[in-house]
Amino acid sequence: MAEENTKEVYSIISANFELQKTDVLTLDEVKAMLASRINDLLDKNVERLLSIIYRIDVSQKKIDEIFKNESKDEIALQIAEAVIQRQLLKVQTRKLYKNKGEKLEE
């Protein structure tokens, strides 16, 4: 995946999860930062976490599966992965349709 997509995904995620703005280099760094924030929300405000996940449009079925884990850290990592994958898909879809729109205008 292009570094440009990583930055775009982080920009979206950081806004939703109130993460500090930073020059993120890799998806693994994004995942680690996001998992840490999700862990915090699991401890302090699960309702807010679920609201964010709902707004991002991660599948309810996937979230239900993730919450079957016994380890809170594993739950946080899997939610982070699901959120990142969902945002990557959105970014790629936007670019695909933007490129198709540009081709139609030519």
N, C-alpha and C positions, 0 to 999 in steps of 0.2 A: 504494500500500500504506500502511496506517495506521502511524503512528509507534509505536504500541503493539506491532505485529508486529515492527518493526525492533528494538525493545528486547528482546523475547522471543527473537528469533533471535540477537541478540548475546549474550544471557545464556547460551544453550545453546552457542554457538560458543566463547565465552570459556572456558567450563568445559572443553570438549573440547580446545581448543588452548592452554590455560593462558595466556590473554591477560589483561591488566590490566583490572580492572573500571573502567568509565567510563560517562559519560552520552553515548552515541552518538547522533548526530543523524540521520545518513543511511545508506542502504545503501552508498553509495560510500565512506564512511568505514570502515564495517565491512569492505568488500572490500579496501581499502588495508591496513588493519591485519592482516587475515587473510592476504593475499598476502605481506606481509612475514614473518609467522611461518612460512608454508609455505616460503618461500624459505630461511629459516633451517633448517627441518627437512630440506629437500632437500640442503643442504650437510652437515648434521651427523648426521641420523638418519632416513633414508628409511624404514626399517622401522617406526619409530614413526608417521610420517606415514601410511603405508599402513594401519597398524592403526587409526588414528583414522578414516580415510576408510571403512574397512570397517565399523567400528562405527556410523558415521553412516548408512551404507547408500547411499552414492553408487554408481551402477551401474558394474560392472567394465568394461563396454563403453565407457562414457563416459571412465573413467580411462585405459583403454588408448589411446583416441583422443587424449586430452590429452597423454600421454607421447610421442606421435609428433612433437611440436613440438621444434624444435632449441633454442629460446630458453628458458632456465630461468625467466626472468622471466615469459614468456608462459605457461609451464606453471603457475607459481604463481598467476597471475591467473585462469586458466581453472579450476584446482582450487578456488580461492576462490569463484568464481562458481557452480560446481557444488554446493559445500557450502552456500552461501547459499540457492540455489534448493531444494535438498533440505530444508533446515530450514524454509524458508517454507512449503513444501508440507505438512510435518508440522504446523506451527502452524495453518495454515488447516484441515487435516483434523480436528485436535483440536477446534477451535472449531465446526466444522460438526456433528460428532457430539455435542458438548456441548449445542449449541443444539437439536438434534433430541431429545436425551434430556430436556431441560427441557420441551419441548413435549409429549412423551408423558406426563410426570408431571402436567400440568395437567388 
